[in-house]
Amino acid sequence: MTTKELPPLSGKAALVTGASRGIGYGVAEALVARGDRVCITGRGEDALKEAVEQLGADRVIAVAGKAHDEAHQAAAVERVMEAFGRVDFLVNNAGTNPVFGPIAELDLGVARKVYETNVISALGFAQQTWKAWQKENGGAIVNIASIAGVSASPFIGAYGMSKAAMVNLTLQLAHEFAPRVRVNAIAPAVIKTRFAEALYEGREAEAAAAYPLGRLGVPEDIGGAAAFLTSDQSDWITGQTLVVDGGIFLNAGVH
């Protein structure tokens, strides 16, 4: 997308975590495409700089840091308020999955790290945006969960447990932040990103064949869902988890 192709400003602003690439980038791209101004976060300065240039530096800013760092959370929200004067939407996408193996052998220290990054950081960002803008002015929050959080997920148990917690966090926030702020989650299946490469690398055709829609997901699929859940068209939807899975759950039925 180039600056010339951008629509008029919507007057709204968003914070998207973990958005230098992958799903987060796809979400940021979708929000920019409808006219929102966006702040993206991530750990790498260079990757963030490149993403800002691609998305449009006149409408996108970036704040580097670790998602679970409370000081980073506060700094990111403060930066959004300084730059845009508001933070209508929060999309909690930052996450990690550093371990692959049976849950019986799961290192508990690693499990704690996964929860800290995937769940506690989302709560922290939600608290920050609530206090800075949304409590008085309203808005919407979207938490990026996973189908791993709504089903058994062999060999990525820590990740699945954390995403199940994200689903419940969505319910808690939706209940407590109503009626001012709507809070929903998106539960993607496998999306073609660097983060998920281990799940399909070298066997994409085989992996895609398991999906009734015949392909793996792409970041734009989740971007579109996030754009919907932060739009006026979803104004009566809160506390829900939208499964975006190419129909993979259909295969769980009786055959």
LUMTISE-887318 format. One line per 3 residues: their letters; for each residue x, y, z of C-alpha. Coordinates in Angstrom, 1 decimal. Layout:
<atoms>
A) X,Y,Z  ...
</atoms>
This chain:
<atoms>
MTT) 0.0,0.0,0.0  1.3,3.5,-0.9  0.4,6.8,0.7
KEL) -1.4,7.8,-2.5  -3.8,4.8,-2.1  -4.7,5.6,1.5
PPL) -8.3,6.7,2.3  -9.2,9.8,4.3  -8.4,9.6,7.9
SGK) -11.1,7.9,10.0  -10.3,10.0,13.1  -9.6,6.8,15.0
AAL) -6.3,5.4,16.4  -5.1,1.9,17.2  -2.3,0.1,19.0
VTG) -1.3,-3.3,17.6  1.3,-5.3,19.5  3.7,-7.7,17.9
ASR) 3.1,-6.1,14.5  6.4,-5.8,12.7  5.5,-8.8,10.6
GIG) 3.0,-11.7,10.4  -0.5,-11.5,11.8  0.2,-8.2,13.6
YGV) 1.4,-6.6,10.4  -1.7,-7.9,8.6  -3.9,-6.3,11.2
AEA) -2.1,-3.0,11.1  -2.3,-3.0,7.3  -6.1,-3.6,7.4
LVA) -6.6,-0.7,9.9  -4.5,1.7,8.0  -6.4,0.7,4.8
RGD) -9.6,2.0,6.3  -8.1,5.3,7.5  -7.0,4.6,11.1
RVC) -3.7,5.8,12.5  -1.8,3.0,14.0  1.1,2.4,16.5
ITG) 2.8,-0.9,16.1  5.1,-2.6,18.7  7.7,-5.3,18.5
RGE) 11.1,-6.2,19.8  13.3,-5.3,16.8  13.9,-1.7,15.9
DAL) 14.9,-2.5,12.3  11.9,-4.6,11.6  9.6,-2.0,13.0
KEA) 11.2,0.7,11.0  10.8,-1.3,7.8  7.1,-2.0,8.7
VEQ) 6.4,1.7,9.3  7.9,2.6,5.9  5.8,0.0,4.2
LGA) 2.6,0.9,5.9  3.1,4.7,5.6  5.1,6.8,8.0
DRV) 2.6,9.6,7.9  0.0,7.4,9.6  2.0,4.7,11.4
IAV) 4.5,5.0,14.3  6.4,2.3,16.2  7.6,1.6,19.8
AGK) 10.2,-1.1,20.3  10.2,-3.2,23.5  9.3,-6.5,25.1
AHD) 5.6,-7.1,25.4  5.7,-8.4,28.9  7.7,-5.3,30.1
EAH) 5.3,-3.0,32.0  7.4,0.0,31.3  7.2,-0.8,27.6
QAA) 3.4,-1.1,27.8  3.1,2.2,29.5  5.5,3.9,27.1
AVE) 3.7,2.5,24.0  0.3,3.8,25.2  1.8,7.1,26.2
RVM) 3.4,7.4,22.7  0.0,6.7,21.1  -1.6,9.4,23.1
EAF) 1.1,11.9,22.4  1.1,11.2,18.6  -2.7,10.7,18.0
GRV) -4.4,12.0,21.1  -6.5,8.9,21.5  -6.3,5.1,21.4
DFL) -9.7,3.7,20.3  -8.5,0.2,19.5  -6.1,-2.3,21.0
VNN) -5.1,-5.5,19.2  -3.1,-7.8,21.5  -1.1,-9.9,19.0
AGT) 2.3,-10.2,20.7  3.1,-13.8,21.5  5.7,-16.5,21.8
NPV) 5.9,-20.3,21.5  9.5,-21.3,22.3  8.9,-25.0,23.0
FGP) 7.7,-28.0,21.1  7.2,-31.3,22.8  5.1,-33.4,25.2
IAE) 3.5,-31.6,28.1  4.8,-34.2,30.5  8.3,-32.9,29.8
LDL) 7.4,-29.2,29.7  9.9,-27.0,31.5  7.9,-25.0,34.0
GVA) 10.1,-22.0,33.6  9.3,-21.9,29.9  5.6,-22.3,30.7
RKV) 5.8,-19.2,32.9  7.5,-17.3,30.1  4.8,-18.2,27.7
YET) 2.1,-17.0,30.0  4.0,-13.8,30.8  4.3,-12.9,27.1
NVI) 1.0,-14.3,25.8  -1.4,-13.5,28.6  -0.1,-11.1,31.2
SAL) 1.2,-8.7,28.6  -2.3,-8.6,27.0  -3.8,-7.8,30.3
GFA) -1.2,-5.1,30.9  -1.9,-3.4,27.6  -5.6,-3.6,28.2
QQT) -5.2,-1.9,31.6  -3.1,0.8,30.1  -5.5,1.7,27.2
WKA) -8.4,1.5,29.5  -6.9,4.1,31.8  -5.5,6.3,29.1
WQK) -8.6,6.6,26.9  -11.1,3.9,26.7  -12.7,4.1,30.1
ENG) -14.0,7.6,29.4  -14.3,7.4,25.6  -15.0,3.8,24.6
GAI) -13.4,1.7,22.0  -12.7,-2.0,21.2  -10.1,-4.6,22.1
VNI) -9.3,-7.7,20.1  -7.1,-10.5,21.5  -5.4,-12.8,19.1
ASI) -5.9,-16.3,20.6  -5.7,-19.5,18.6  -7.6,-22.7,17.8
AGV) -4.9,-24.2,20.1  -6.7,-22.5,22.9  -10.1,-24.1,22.2
SAS) -8.9,-27.7,21.5  -6.1,-30.1,22.5  -2.8,-29.0,20.9
PFI) -0.3,-31.9,21.0  3.3,-30.7,21.4  2.4,-27.1,21.8
GAY) 0.6,-27.5,25.1  2.1,-24.4,26.8  1.0,-22.2,23.9
GMS) -2.4,-23.8,23.8  -3.0,-23.3,27.5  -1.9,-19.6,27.2
KAA) -4.3,-19.1,24.4  -7.1,-20.7,26.4  -6.3,-18.1,29.1
MVN) -6.6,-15.4,26.4  -10.1,-16.6,25.6  -11.1,-16.3,29.2
LTL) -9.3,-13.0,29.6  -11.5,-11.8,26.7  -14.6,-12.8,28.7
QLA) -13.4,-11.1,31.8  -12.5,-7.9,30.1  -15.7,-7.9,28.0
HEF) -17.8,-8.2,31.2  -15.9,-5.5,33.2  -15.3,-3.0,30.4
APR) -18.9,-3.0,29.2  -20.7,-1.0,28.0  -17.9,1.4,27.1
VRV) -15.5,-1.0,25.5  -16.2,-4.1,23.4  -13.7,-7.0,23.8
NAI) -13.5,-10.0,21.5  -10.9,-12.6,20.4  -9.9,-14.2,17.2
APA) -8.8,-17.8,17.2  -6.8,-18.5,14.0  -5.8,-21.9,12.7
VIK) -2.4,-22.1,10.9  -1.4,-18.8,9.3  1.5,-18.6,6.9
TRF) 3.9,-16.6,9.0  7.5,-17.1,10.2  6.1,-17.7,13.6
AEA) 4.2,-20.8,12.4  6.6,-22.1,9.8  7.5,-25.2,11.8
LYE) 3.9,-26.4,11.3  3.9,-26.4,7.5  7.4,-25.9,6.2
GRE) 8.3,-28.4,3.5  4.8,-29.8,3.6  2.5,-26.9,2.9
AEA) 0.4,-28.8,0.3  -0.2,-31.7,2.7  -1.0,-29.3,5.5
AAA) -3.4,-27.3,3.4  -5.2,-30.4,2.2  -6.6,-30.9,5.7
YPL) -8.5,-27.7,5.4  -12.0,-27.8,3.7  -11.2,-24.4,2.1
GRL) -8.1,-25.9,0.6  -5.4,-23.5,1.9  -3.6,-22.2,5.0
GVP) -4.5,-18.8,6.3  -2.6,-15.6,5.5  -2.2,-12.5,7.7
EDI) -4.8,-10.7,5.6  -7.5,-13.2,6.8  -6.9,-12.1,10.4
GGA) -6.5,-8.5,9.5  -10.0,-8.5,7.9  -11.5,-10.1,11.0
AAF) -9.8,-7.6,13.3  -11.0,-4.7,11.2  -14.6,-6.1,11.4
LTS) -14.4,-6.5,15.2  -13.2,-2.9,15.7  -15.8,-1.5,13.3
DQS) -19.3,-0.1,13.8  -20.6,-3.2,12.0  -19.8,-5.3,15.1
DWI) -21.2,-2.8,17.5  -23.4,-5.4,19.3  -20.7,-8.1,19.6
TGQ) -18.6,-8.5,22.7  -17.1,-11.4,24.7  -16.9,-13.6,21.6
TLV) -14.1,-15.7,20.1  -14.3,-15.7,16.4  -12.7,-18.9,15.0
VDG) -11.0,-18.2,11.7  -9.8,-21.6,10.6  -10.5,-22.4,6.9
GIF) -13.0,-24.9,8.2  -10.5,-27.2,9.9  -12.8,-27.8,12.8
LNA) -15.4,-29.3,10.5  -13.1,-32.3,10.3  -13.6,-33.0,13.9
GVH) -17.1,-34.5,13.3  -18.0,-38.1,12.8  -16.6,-39.6,9.6
</atoms>
